[in-house]
Structures are given as structure tokens and as C-alpha cells.
Amino acid sequence: MKIEHDPIGQKFFISFGNEEAVVAYTQVNEYLDLHHTEVPASQSGKGIAEELVKFAFEFARKNGYKIIPSCPYIKNKFLPSHPEYSDMVAEEAF
């Protein structure tokens, strides 16, 4: 599974033929607002969303960005089960 980054389209994604799993973001200065996570139904239940979000957080860590977790999946499911990334969440996002 190859995760790619499209900085112009502001997304991290995995292609599955005509479909794609994606974490979309908006960059504002040193913040990445992760606002949308989507996995095609054909790939659901395989942990793909989690891998994409981990990739996004690791990208942010390496590049000195803070995360604004606007996406409900990230805020309500990913972050509670991954406290190792809590230091990266922008406090003003809450």
C-alpha cells in the first residue's frame, strides 16, 4: 500500500484503480487542518484510514506542523486510540 502526498491538492492518498482513499487538509502557516478522511466502500475495514492518518501525523511531525483535527474520524476515533500524537494537536482547535 503506497501512500502518496499531493501538496497542491492538499491531500494524502492511496489509489485503488479508479478509487482513492484520502485524508484532505488545508495548510495555514504551521497548521494542517485535517478536515476529511474517506475510504472507498470496497476497501472499508482494512485499517486504511488509520494508516493514512498516521502518515499525515508523521508528515506533520517531521515538518514542524501542528494538527487541527476537524475531521470527526480523526477527532473522535483516531486520537483517543493514539495518545502518542496528542502533543501535535493545536490547543486552540478545542
ZAMARGU-4260 file (C-alpha; in steps of 0.2 Angstrom, whole numbers, plus 5000, padded with zeros to 4 digits):
<rodrens>
0) 5000/5000/5000 | 5008/5016/4994 | 5003/5032/5002 | 5006/5047/4992 | 5006/5066/4996
5) 4999/5079/4984 | 5004/5096/4991 | 4995/5105/4978 | 4978/5096/4980 | 4982/5096/4999
10) 4979/5078/5002 | 4987/5061/5007 | 4980/5047/4997 | 4981/5029/4991 | 4975/5024/4974
15) 4965/5009/4971 | 4962/5009/4952 | 4948/5021/4949 | 4945/5024/4968 | 4956/5033/4981
20) 4957/5033/5000 | 4961/5051/5006 | 4965/5062/5020 | 4962/5080/5014 | 4969/5095/5023
25) 4971/5114/5022 | 4988/5121/5027 | 4988/5138/5036 | 5005/5143/5041 | 5012/5130/5053
30) 4995/5121/5055 | 4987/5107/5045 | 4968/5106/5047 | 4964/5088/5043 | 4946/5090/5038
35) 4941/5075/5028 | 4945/5056/5029 | 4937/5045/5016 | 4940/5026/5011 | 4930/5018/4997
40) 4917/5005/5002 | 4927/4992/4993 | 4942/4995/5005 | 4932/4998/5021 | 4938/4988/5037
45) 4956/4986/5032 | 4964/4999/5043 | 4967/5011/5028 | 4960/5027/5036 | 4971/5024/5051
50) 4987/5021/5041 | 4983/5037/5031 | 4980/5047/5046 | 4996/5041/5054 | 5006/5045/5038
55) 4998/5063/5039 | 5003/5065/5058 | 5021/5058/5054 | 5022/5071/5040 | 5017/5085/5051
60) 5029/5080/5065 | 5044/5079/5053 | 5039/5096/5046 | 5035/5105/5062 | 5017/5107/5059
65) 5003/5106/5072 | 4987/5097/5068 | 4969/5104/5069 | 4958/5088/5069 | 4942/5095/5061
70) 4938/5078/5053 | 4926/5068/5065 | 4935/5052/5062 | 4952/5059/5067 | 4945/5069/5082
75) 4933/5055/5089 | 4941/5039/5084 | 4959/5041/5079 | 4966/5052/5093 | 4958/5044/5108
80) 4966/5027/5102 | 4983/5036/5098 | 4988/5047/5113 | 5006/5047/5106 | 5000/5061/5094
85) 4991/5072/5107 | 5006/5083/5108 | 5004/5088/5090 | 4986/5094/5091 | 4984/5113/5091
90) 4976/5118/5108 | 4966/5132/5100 | 4957/5119/5090 | 4947/5114/5105
</rodrens>
